[in-house]
Amino acid sequence: MNYLRNIWYVAGWSDEIAPGACLERTFLEESVVLFRTASGAVQALQNRCPHRFAPLSMGTVVGETIQCAYHGLRFDGAGQCRHNPHGDGAIPRAARVKHYPVVERHSAIWIWMGTEEKANADLIPDFGVIDAENNYVGKDYLAVKANYQLETDNIMDLSHIAFLHPDSLGNDVVREAETEVIQDGSTLWSKRQTYRERLPPALEAHYGSPPGTWWDRWFDVRWDAPAAMLLWVGSLPAGTPRTDQSKQIPFVHLFTPETDITTHYWFATSYPRSMGPRYEDRAKRDVAFLRAPFEAEDLPMLQAQQMSMAGAEFWDLKPVLLAGDAAAVRARRLLDKLIKAEQQADQAAKAGT
């Protein structure tokens, strides 16, 4: 599987790793141990001790190091062995573990899976809407048995909610929405606008909309490679002009490939703290409401798609394309272009050495 490597991926929510704790996760088919040191810093290392290849995630955090559970070697966040409890204590020169740069930002831990020297925190997309300092954030996680680009397709083409989520998120009007795709450098926007829409009863009840009210609703999705998406959802009484001040709610969708056919999925929403403390519970309830259709409807569909593809590449199956596919197709082609450019640059660098 070809992956874009010189890019930031989400490795977890910040609160998933408590001080002194460690966590094993696989990203891009590489097993990684994440751990939080005594000083509070999150570190990421290859999850394999170089001595007898025991998983470091089975060990314990000791101060600023992680100690292998098998023979007690300790490694710091840079992957250097700092303690050898055997013999005279001399540390073998080869006692090093691969290190991955990590940054904590926007309530999440971001990991760089490519060339360490190229890691630049400024390349992390702006998800300030889930900064806990200024927002009440509701967040969750799902493990998906499907390729991460199928997840991108799912969010970039929200016409599916008319069919897959008719009782919770969508209705027949959604498929008739006006759509627009905008590209700004390597960022894509997929915009969908509906008119005179009656919300599904479950959504009316959740947001306190008077039954039978007609709404104009919009779904603006921002995509950044490889699969980080910010969805703005807003609504106004039917016929009301939309302005820059119109209220909308952010929904964050962050996908990191575990393997070619499995994906980590972090999702969240938020409300500004300035709206008052009651919105802390509202953010959590919004995420709980969304988890139900995500888990009971999206996941079974995506996993069935993955099985149906039977290991074939997406483009090799010659997919039939519909009008609503424009944004998802653009994202796939842009990602393919970025991966190809990265691989060519790597090959050129190797040829020059």
N, C-alpha and C positions, 0 to 999 in steps of 0.2 A: 504494500500500500504506500502510495506517495503522500507525504504530509508536508505542509508548510511548517518549517522548523524555526526560522528566525522571526518569531512572532510570540506574543504573550498569550498563554492559555490560562483559563481558570483552573486552579487545583483544589479549591474548596472555599467554603465560607470561613472567614477569620475565626469565628467562634467554634468551628469544628475541632480545633486543636487547642486544648487547654495547656497552661504552663506545665512543663514536665511530661507532656504526653507526646506520643508519636502515632502516625497513621500511615498505612501502606495504601498506595493507589497506583494504578497503571495508566500511563499517558503515552499515546503514540506507540503502544506495545512495549514500553519500557517501565519496569517496576521501580517505583520511587518511594522512599520513606521520607515523610514530612515530619518534622518535630519542632517543638517550641522550647527554646533553651531557658535557663534560669533568668536571663536578662529580658526575656519576652520576645526575642527574635525568632521568626520562623525560618527554618533551614530545610533544604531538600538535597538528598543524596541518592545515588544509585542504591537500590535495596539489596546489596550483596557485599558481605565482608570479603576482602581479598585473601583472607587466611584459609578458611575452609568453606567459604561461599554460603554461610548462614545468612538468612534474611535479617538485616539490621532492624527491621520493624518488630522483630521478636525481642529486641533488647530494651534497655531503659535509658532515659535521659539523665545524665549526670552533669550538673552545672551547664557548661556551654557545649557539651559533647553528648554523643550517643554511644552507649556501651553495648558491644556485641554480647548477646546472651550465651554464646558458645564458649569463648575463651577470654572474654573481657577486654579486648582491644577497644579503645575509645577514639572516636573520630570527631573532629570539629566541623563547623558548618561549611568550611572550604574543602572538606574531604580528607584532610591531613590527619594521620594517626597521631594522637597526643599522649597516649598512655599504653604501655605494654607491661602487663603484670608478670611476665615470665622472664626467667634468666636474670641478666643484669639490667633489664629494662630498656635496652637499646631498641630503637625503633627502626625496623627495616625500611630501606629507602623506597621500596615498592608498596609500602603500606599506605596506599591512598585510595580514595573512592571518588568516583565521578560526582562533581558538584553541579547543581542546577541553580542559576540565579532565581530569586523569588522577591516579590514586592507585595506588600499588603496595601491595598487601595480599594475604595468603594465597597467596603465590607467583605472583600474577597481576598484570597491569596492567588497571585498570578505567578506562573512559572514559565521560564524561558527554556525551550527544549532544543534550541539550536546552538550556534557558536557563541560561547560565553562572552567573548569580546564585543560582540555586536548587540548585546542586551542593552536597551535604552528604555528606561521607565517612561519617557515621554511618548513612547509608541503605544502605551496602554490607552484604549478608547475611553472617552469620557462617559462614565456612569455615575456622575456626581449625584444623581437622583436617589442613589441608595447609600450615600454617605450617612452613617448613623448619627454623626454630630448634628446634622441639620434636618434629618428626616426620621420619621418612624418607619421602620423597614420590616416588612413581612417577607420571609424567604423560606425556600424548601429545596429539596433535591430528589431526583429520580434517576435510577439506573435503567438505561434503555438498551434492549438487544437489537440495535439497528445502527447502520452507518450514520455518522453525524450529519452528512449532507442531506440525507432524507429529512432530518430535523429542520435544516435550513429551508428546504422546500416547503415544509409544513407551515412555517411561520411566514415566509415571504409570500405565500399564496393563501390568504385567509378565506378564499371563497369556499374552502372545505367546511367551514363552520356551519354553512347552510345545510349540509348533508350529514356530517359526522356529529355535530352538536346541536341538533334542532331543538332540544328541550332545555338547553343550558346557556349557550352562547350565541347562537345564530338563528336565522330564519331564511325564508326563500328570497327576501329582498337583498340579502348580502351578495348573492351571485349576480345581481343586476347593478352592482356598484360601479361608479366611475373609478377608473384606475389610472395610475401614473407611475412611471419609473424614472428616477432621477439619479444620475451618477455624478459624484463629486470626488474626483481622484479615485482612490480605492474604496470609497464609501458609497454604498447604494441606499436609496430610499425607495420603498414600495408603499404607495399611498392609495388608500381605498376609501371612497366616500359614498355613503348610502343616503337615501332620501325617503322620508315618510315611512319609517320602520317601526313596527311594534315589537318591543323586546320580548323574548321568551318569558313566560310566567316566572320561572326560577330566577332570571336576571332582574325582572321587575321587583320581585320580593326582596332579593339581596340588596339592591340599591334603593329600595323604598320608592320606586317609580309608581305613580298612580296607575292602576290597571287600565289598559286601553289607550294610554298616552302615545302619541305619535312623535317619533324622534328622527332627526337627521344625525347620523353617526359617522365618525371617521376612525380609521386605523392607519397610522403612519409608522412604518417599520424602518428603522435604520439598521443596516447590516455592515459590519466590519469583519474583514477576514481574520480567522477562517470561519468563525461561526458565533460571533458575539452580536446580539440583537437587542435593540431598545424599541419597544412598541408603545406608542402614545395612542390611547383610546379616549375619545371625547364624544360628547353628544349635546345637542341643543334641541329645544322644541322645534318641530318641523316648521321650516320656513324662516327660521331665525338666522341671520347672516353670521358666519363664523368670522371671528377676529383674532388677533394675536393674543388677546386677553381671555379668550374662551377657555373654560376649565377643561383639563384633560388629565388622565391618570397614566403614569408610566408603568410598564410591565417589562421586566428585564428577562431575557432568555439567553443563557450562556451554555454553549455546548463544547465539550472537549472530547476528542476521540480517545477511547480506551484502547480499542483495537479497530480493525477494519469493519467489524460488525457489532461493536458495542460502544456506547456513548455515555459520558457523564452529563447530566442535565441539571443545571442550577437555575432556578427561576425566582423572581422577587417582584414586589411592588412597594410603593411608599407613599407617604403623605408628609408634607412639610410640618415640622414641629410647631411652626407658628399657627397652625390650624387648631392646636389644642390637644391635650393628653388623651382625649377619647379616641383620637385617630390612631393611637398605638394599637389598640385592639382591632380597629377597623382594618389596618394593614394586614394583621395576622389572619383575620376572617376572610379577607379577599383572597389571600394565597390558599387558604384551606378550601375555599369555594372552587378555585381554579384546579386544585389538585385532583378533584373528583373526575371531571371530564378528561383531564390530561392522562390520568392513570387508567381510567376505565374505557376510554375511547381512542385517544391518540396513540398510546403505547401499543395496544393490540393491533391497530392498523399499521403502524410503522414496523412492528416486528413481523407482521404477516407479509408486508412488502419485502422485507429483507429476506425472508424465507423463500418467497416467490421468485426472487431474483436468482436464487440458487448459485450464488458466487460470481455471477456475471457482472461486468462493469456496466454502469448506468448507460453510457452512450452506446455501448455495444448492443444493447437491447433495442436501440432505435425507438425511444419513447415518442409516442404521439404527443404533440404539443398543442395546448389550448391557449386562448387569449390571456387567461390568468397566470400562465406560466412565465410571463416575460421577466419578472423580477428574479424568480428563482433560477431561471436559465442564465440570466446575466450574472448572477452571483457564482454559479458553477463555473462559467467560462472565465470569469475574472480570477477565481481561485486557481483554476487550471493554469492560467497565464502566470500567476505569481509563483506557483510551485515550479513551473518550467524555468522561469527566469532565475529562481534561486538555485536550482540544480545546475543550470548552465554556468552560473557564477562560481559555484563550488568546483565544477570540473575545470574551469579556467584557472582558478586559484591553485588547484592541484597540479595542473600542467605547468604552471609557472614556477613551481618549487623544485 
